[in-house]
Amino acid sequence: MDIDKQILAFIQTIPKGKVSTYKLIWDKFCLHPRAVASVMRKNKKPEIYPCYKVIAHSWKISWYTPEWGVSEKIKKLEKDWIEIINGKVDKKYFFI
């Protein structure tokens, strides 16, 4: 299985109500952060591979996609019972 598919498979394991970070993913797969971001950007099936559950290491909600933007990412996270305070996710929602 190529690395992109492995990353997408990992994202599928993030349970509802939890998030992961780009840093955790790049550490897990021994990749450069930009490589992880590239996989997220190329994701053509966000309904299957929920890349909105991947956030910045600072816990800040940042860029999602040009079509949807940060506000859509926040809506999706809140729908998953994740509380956003001052643009950040509390660490209690962290998934390893």
Contacts in CASP RR format, 6 or more apart in sequence:
PFRMAT RR
TARGET T0000
AUTHOR 0000-0000-0000
METHOD contacts of the structure
MODEL  1
MDIDKQILAFIQTIPKGKVSTYKLIWDKFCLHPRAVASVMRKNKKPEIYP
CYKVIAHSWKISWYTPEWGVSEKIKKLEKDWIEIINGKVDKKYFFI
1 9 0 8 1.000
3 29 0 8 1.000
3 31 0 8 1.000
3 35 0 8 1.000
3 39 0 8 1.000
4 39 0 8 1.000
4 42 0 8 1.000
6 29 0 8 1.000
7 25 0 8 1.000
7 29 0 8 1.000
7 36 0 8 1.000
7 39 0 8 1.000
8 39 0 8 1.000
8 43 0 8 1.000
8 49 0 8 1.000
10 20 0 8 1.000
10 25 0 8 1.000
10 28 0 8 1.000
10 29 0 8 1.000
11 20 0 8 1.000
11 49 0 8 1.000
11 50 0 8 1.000
11 51 0 8 1.000
11 53 0 8 1.000
11 54 0 8 1.000
12 48 0 8 1.000
12 49 0 8 1.000
12 50 0 8 1.000
14 20 0 8 1.000
14 50 0 8 1.000
14 53 0 8 1.000
14 54 0 8 1.000
14 95 0 8 1.000
15 95 0 8 1.000
16 80 0 8 1.000
16 81 0 8 1.000
17 80 0 8 1.000
17 81 0 8 1.000
17 82 0 8 1.000
17 93 0 8 1.000
18 53 0 8 1.000
18 82 0 8 1.000
18 93 0 8 1.000
18 94 0 8 1.000
18 95 0 8 1.000
19 53 0 8 1.000
19 54 0 8 1.000
19 55 0 8 1.000
19 77 0 8 1.000
19 82 0 8 1.000
19 89 0 8 1.000
19 93 0 8 1.000
19 94 0 8 1.000
19 95 0 8 1.000
20 53 0 8 1.000
20 54 0 8 1.000
20 55 0 8 1.000
20 94 0 8 1.000
20 95 0 8 1.000
20 96 0 8 1.000
21 54 0 8 1.000
21 55 0 8 1.000
21 56 0 8 1.000
21 57 0 8 1.000
21 59 0 8 1.000
21 94 0 8 1.000
22 33 0 8 1.000
22 36 0 8 1.000
22 37 0 8 1.000
22 54 0 8 1.000
22 55 0 8 1.000
22 56 0 8 1.000
22 57 0 8 1.000
23 33 0 8 1.000
23 57 0 8 1.000
24 57 0 8 1.000
24 96 0 8 1.000
25 31 0 8 1.000
25 36 0 8 1.000
25 54 0 8 1.000
26 32 0 8 1.000
26 33 0 8 1.000
26 35 0 8 1.000
26 36 0 8 1.000
29 36 0 8 1.000
36 54 0 8 1.000
40 51 0 8 1.000
40 54 0 8 1.000
41 65 0 8 1.000
43 49 0 8 1.000
43 51 0 8 1.000
46 52 0 8 1.000
46 65 0 8 1.000
50 76 0 8 1.000
52 64 0 8 1.000
52 72 0 8 1.000
52 73 0 8 1.000
52 76 0 8 1.000
52 77 0 8 1.000
53 77 0 8 1.000
53 80 0 8 1.000
53 95 0 8 1.000
55 61 0 8 1.000
55 62 0 8 1.000
55 89 0 8 1.000
56 62 0 8 1.000
58 88 0 8 1.000
59 88 0 8 1.000
59 89 0 8 1.000
59 90 0 8 1.000
59 91 0 8 1.000
60 87 0 8 1.000
60 88 0 8 1.000
61 70 0 8 1.000
61 73 0 8 1.000
61 74 0 8 1.000
61 77 0 8 1.000
61 84 0 8 1.000
61 87 0 8 1.000
61 88 0 8 1.000
61 89 0 8 1.000
62 70 0 8 1.000
63 69 0 8 1.000
63 70 0 8 1.000
64 70 0 8 1.000
64 72 0 8 1.000
64 73 0 8 1.000
65 72 0 8 1.000
74 84 0 8 1.000
74 87 0 8 1.000
77 84 0 8 1.000
77 89 0 8 1.000
78 84 0 8 1.000
82 89 0 8 1.000
82 93 0 8 1.000
83 89 0 8 1.000
83 90 0 8 1.000
83 93 0 8 1.000
END
